[in-house]
Amino acid sequence: MLFDTLDIPESLLAAQDEGKLVVFAGAGVSMGTPSNLPDFAALAELIAQRPLTDLEKSRLDHFLGELKAEGRDVHSLAVEALNRPSSRHTRLHEEIVRLFERPEHVRIVTTNFDPHFTTVVRSVHPALPIYSAPALPRGGDFHGLVYLHGAASGPARDLVLTDEDFGRAYLTEGWARAFLEQLFSHYYVLFVGYTLTDPPAHYMARGLPTEPQPRRFAIIHEEPARWRRLGVGVIPFTVGAGNDFSSLTAGITRWAQVTRGSNFWIEDQIIQLLARPDPMALTPEEANLLEWSLAHDRSLPYFVRNARGLPWVEWLESRRLLVPYFDHRAAFDHWRQRQIAAWIADQLLEGPHERSFELIRRLGGRFSRELQRQLVMQLGDVTLPVEWTFLLVREVESSDQDAHYVLGKRLHVFVEHNLPAFWALFRHCTAPRFMVDAHGFGERGSPAHLRVALAGDASVLWSVWNEAVVTRFAEIARPMLGLLLVQLESAAELARSINGEADFIRQVTAGRTRLARMDPDHHHESEPNVLIDMLAQVVAHLAKSPGGLAEAEIQGWLHAPGSILRRLGLHALAESTETEGAKKIAWLTECVARFAPDSLEHRLAVTLLASLTTPARAETAVETAVVPAAPQGLPPLADLLAMDSARLTRVLRVNRIEPVDALARLRELDERTRQNPALSEHVLWASLLARVSWRRLPPLQRDALITILQRPFALAAHVRDVLRCLFSQDPLEKDAREAEPPASAAQKAQLFAMSCRIWEAIRDQEMPLTPAADQTDWISLALNDGVGTYHLVRFWMQYVSLQPPDHANPTLPTEVAPILADICTRETEVARRARAVLVQDIRFVMARDPAWTTANMVVLFDFDRIGDEAWVAWRPFLDHGGLSRPLALAMLPHYRAAQPRMLRAEEEVIGHYLGHVATIMVHVRPAETAAWLQALLPALSERERLRWARLAARDSEGMPDQAQRELWDAWLGAYWRDRRAGRLGGVTLSLTSAEAAIMAGWLCALPEVFAEALELVMHSPAPNFEHEIFPWRELRKSSLPVRAPVGVVALIEFLLRNMEVGRVSHESVSEIADALPRLAILRAPLLRVAEVMHGHSWVPARDFRAKIEREFPLSQ
C-alpha cells in the first residue's frame, strides 16, 4: 500500500495489525535534525579524532579494536561523542513508535546507542519494558524497546563497538545471535536507517535465515541487490539534494497517520475521497487508502456509510475486489465481509437497475450466499422491479428464516399488486423437493434420510395465506385449487420414489383426525402438510360458493385411490351447500362400506355420517361408533365392584368425581370391607383414593378420611395410595387461594401420627438398590418412585417449621428427631431416597438443631467413612440445597475431602460443587481458603476455573464495604497478585485472557478495593471478552463513577482497547461519563475514549467528543 512515496507490502501491514511487526532502527534514524548524531563511520572518526582511510572505513569494527589495543578507551569516547546536550529526538523516532497501536505490540530493536527512543517511548508508554545488552529478553516472546548493542545511558563497557565486542555478542557468548535467531523466526521485520556497510547491519545480516516467503523488509535508498541476496524485501525511497531524507520521514508519518491515526481524521479523509464525482480518477495513494479502509474493522464503517451509488461498486470491480461476493461457493466468516455485502446490495438495488443487472452479468450472474441473503432481505420494497425477485429466489437456503420472511412479504405485495408475479413466486415456494433430515423424525441417533419438503418456509407461507390470500378467494380460489393439487401430487411422486405412499400420508397428515381440523397455533415447518391446510380452506370456500364445486368433482375425489384425495372429497362433501342431505348420507354410507375399516378416511366418514344422523353427539360420534358408551353418572358401589379393571377405569374417567363424592364411596367401601376382608385387595380402593385429597376436603370430612385410612388393611394393602392421599398436596402449607382453612392442631397431630405409621410400613419395603449414586437425580427418583417418600419427608419439614423455635436451646421436636435419625441410619432403598430428600433441607435443620444435624446429617457427606454412599447426600444437596455459615463451617472438611471425587464427576456436579466452594470462600472466608485455592484451582480445567471465577464474582455482588475489605485482605488480593504473576502459591498457574476478562468484570462488585484491584487488572494479560459480558450497567449504577472517577475512566479506556465492537455498550459508557465529576484530569482520557468509540463505528461518537470538550475543563 502506498504511503506518500513508500510502498509498504500487505504482509507488513497485516503483521502490524496482528502485533507481529518488529522495527529495527539504525543510525540513519538519528542522523537528521534535531538529533544530528553521527553514523557508525562518523562515530569512529570522532573516537579516532581524524578522518579514516577507505580501508579503515571498510573494516570499522577492526579499526576500533585496533584503537582499543593501542590503549584508547573507545567505549568512553563513544559515550562522550553521543552525549550532546543539543541533540533531540527526530520526527522519525516519534512516527516509528506511533506505528504500534498497543503497548504490548511495541517491538523496536535499535543498534543505536543514543537515548532518543527511550525519551519518546517513556512519553507515550511509561510502563513499556526497555532492555539493554547484554541483558536481552527472549527473542521469540517479547515486547518493548531493545538496545541490541548497548546504550549510552548504561555502562560504557557494554557498548558493542570493536571486533572483539561483536565476536562476543554474536559468536563466543552469542546473546545477540540467540536473540535474533528467535526474533527472525517469530516476527516480521522492517529495517529502517541501515546500510550494509555498517558493522551492525553486517553482523545482523549473517543471522538472517533464508525463507521462501520473505518476512523481512528494508526501507533503503541504495544497494537493493545486496539486500535482496540476503532474502530481504526492498522498499525504496529517494534521497533529496543535500542528503535530504525527508521523504523517508514523510512516508512513515503517512503510514502511522493512516493506520494508527485519529479515527475522526481517517473518517474525514475517506469522506473527502468519496465526495469525488469520478471514482476512477483517484490517485494511486488515494485508491490505496480506500482499499485499506475496506480491509480494517475501524475504518470500514466510514466507507459503507458514505459511499453511495453504483459507480463505487464499479470501482471495486475495477480493483478486482468484488469477485468473492459473486462466487456462490464463497463463505464469509468475518463481519467486515458481511458489512461489505450489505453495502453492495444497497447500491445494486438503488440502481439504475439495468446498470446493476449488467454488472451482475459481467460477474457471472451468481451471488455469494451472504450477498444473495442481503439482497433478498430488501425485496419487501414494493418499488423494486419483479426481475429482482426471480433472480434471487432460486438460491434461498431452506434454513434462512429471515430470507423466507422477506419472500413472504414479497408474496404479500404481489398478491395485491401483481397477480402474474404472485403465481410464479407462489408456485416456486410451494414446489416440493427433497431435504436431508439428519435425525429421522427428530429421533436423535437415527440414520439420516431424505424427506419431502417445500422450497419455501411453510410457516411464512401459512402466514401470508391467512393475511392476504384468503381475502382474494373470490378471484383466485379455482386456479389455486388446481395449483395446490398439482403440487401435492408432485410431493406424493417424490415421496413414492423413496418411501412409498404410506410414509408420505403419515408425514403430511400426522396429528389430523380429519382433513380440516387445523390447530390455530400449529407451527408449520417446511413440510407439505401446509398444502393440506390450504386445500382444506380452498375446498371449503368453493363448496360453499354457488357453482364452486361440481358433484362429479367431489365423487371423483371420493373414488380416488389415495387417502388424501378421499379425505379431501369427504371434506368437500361435508362443506357443500349444494349437495342435498339425503345424497350426502347415501354417499357417506357407501364410503363407510367401501373404505378400509382401519383407515383414517373410514374414521372420518363414520364421524361425518354420525354428525348427520345424531347432531347432539357430533363431537363424540367417532367414540360412539368405535367404543361402547360409558354410563353417565357414577353407578352404585355394587356395580363398581362388579366391573373389571378396564371398564372401571373408563367409568371413572368419563364421570368427573369430586373428592367429597369419592369419600362417600370410600366410606361405603370401608363398611363393606370390614364385613368382607377379601375386598381389601380390590382395585376400587386405589381408584377412589386417587380421587381423594385430604387437603381438598372440608374440615369435618378430613376426620372421616383419617378414620378410614387408619384401618390396618388400608395401611397394609394400600399404603402408597394412603400416603399420596394424605401428603401429596402439602397438607400443612398455607395457601390463600384455597377456601379450606389450614390444619388445626388436632389435625396436625393426626397427620403426624399417620406419617409415623406410614413410615413404619414403607421403610423396609424391598426395592432394588439404585446403582451409580453419583449419577442419579435422587429428588426426581423420590418424586416418581411410586412410594411417596418425597411427600412424607416434606411433610415432616413443614411440621417442624410450624413449631416455634427455641432460640436459647435450638432443638428438633422430640417426636420428630427419632424419625429423622432413623432415616439417616437405616440401610434400605426407601431410607436412601428419604435421606436424599432430607438433605435438601439440611440448612433449615442446622438452624433448628445444630448439634443434632452435625451428629446425624453432616456425617452423611463423609466419603472417607461411608465411601460412594455419600453421593446419596451430595447429589441432592449440590443440586437443590443451600448453605449457611454454620453449615459451611461444619461441612468444610467434607468439602475439602470430596474434591477429588467431585472433579471426576459429570460436568453439572462439578459446576454445583464449584458454586458452593465460591460461596464459602467469598462469604464464610475460612482461614484455610488460600491453601484450599492452591489445591483446587490447578486441578481444574480452564473452563472450570472460569466457572469458579464467575461464581465467586457473582457472590461478591452487593457486599458491604467492610465485607469487601475483609474479603480482599483475607485472600482475594493475594490471589489476584499471585495470578497476575503467573502462579498460585508455589504452583505455576498462568492467568489466561478469559480469566482476566472475568476479573475485569469483578471490579464492579468491589468499590471498596477498586483502586488496588484496578492496578492488578490493568497489568494482567489483555482480557478476552469473546465469551464474557462486561457488566456495563452495573458499573454505571454503582458508586464508582463518583468514588473513583480517574480509575473508572482508565478502566473504560483499557476495556475499549481490548474488547470487540459487539461487546461494548457505548450507550452505557456515555451514561457513565454523564455521572462523572467535571474534572480537568478526566478530559484527555475521555477524549481518547471518544476516539476508540468512533473507531467502533458508534455514530454519536462525534457528539460525545464535543460534549467532553464542552463540559470537561482544560484546567481545574
Secondary structure, 3 states (H helix, E strand, C coil): CEECCEECCHHHHHHHHHCCEEEEECHHHHCCCCCCCCCHHHHHHHHHCCCCCHHHHHCHHHHHHHHHHCCCCHHHHHHHHHCCCCCCCCHHHHHHHHCCCCHHHCEEEECCCCCHHHHHHHHHCCCCCEEECCECCCCCCCCEEEECCCCCCCCHHHCCCCHHHHHHHHHHCCHHHHHHHHHHHHCEEEEECCCCCCHHHHHHHHCCCCCCCCCEEEEECCCHHHHHHCCCEEEECCCECCCECHHHHHHHHHHHHHHHCCHHHHHHHHHHHHCCCCHHHCCHHHHHHHHHHHCCCCCHHHHHHHCCCHHHHHHHHHCCCCHHHHCCCCCCCCHHHHHHHHHHHHHHHHCCHHHHHHHHHHCCCCCCHHHHHHHHCCCCCCCCCHHHHHHHHHHCCCCCHHHHHHHHHHHHHHHHHCHHHHHHHHHHHCCEEEEEECCCCCCCCCCCEEEEEECCCHHHHHHHHHHHHHHHHHHHHHHHHHHHHHHHHHHHHHHHHHCCHHHHHHHHHCCCCCCCCCCCCCCCCCCCHHHHHHHHHHHHHHHHCCCCCCHHHHHHHHCCCCHHHHHHHHHHHHHCCCCCHHHHHHHHHHHHHHCCCCCHHHHHHHHHHHHHHCHHHHHHHHHHHHCCCCCCCCCCHHHHHHCCHHHHHHHHHHCCCCHHHHHHHHHHHHHHHHHCHHHHHCHHHHHHHCCCCHHHCCHHHHHHHHHHHCCHHHHHHCHHHHHHHHHCCCCCCCCCCCCCCCCCHHHHHHHHHHHHHHHHHHCCCCCCCCCCHHHCCHHHHHHHCCCCHHHHHHHHHHHHHCCCCCCCCCCCCCCCHHHHHHHHHCCCHHHHHHHHHHHCCHHHHHHHCHHHHHHHCHHHHCHHHHHHHHHHHHHHHHHHCCCCHHHHHHHHHHHHHHHHHHCCCCHHHHHHHHHHHHHHHHHHCCCCHHHHHHHHHHHCCHHHHHHHHHHHHHHHCCCCHHHHHHHHHHHHHHHHHHHHCCEECCEECCCCHHHHHHHHHHHHHCHHHHHHHHHHHHCCCCCCCCCCCCCHHHHHHCCHHHHCHHHHHHHHHHHHCCCCHHHCCHHHHHHHHHHCCCCHHHHHHHHHHHHHHHHCCCCCHHHHHHHHHHHCCCCC
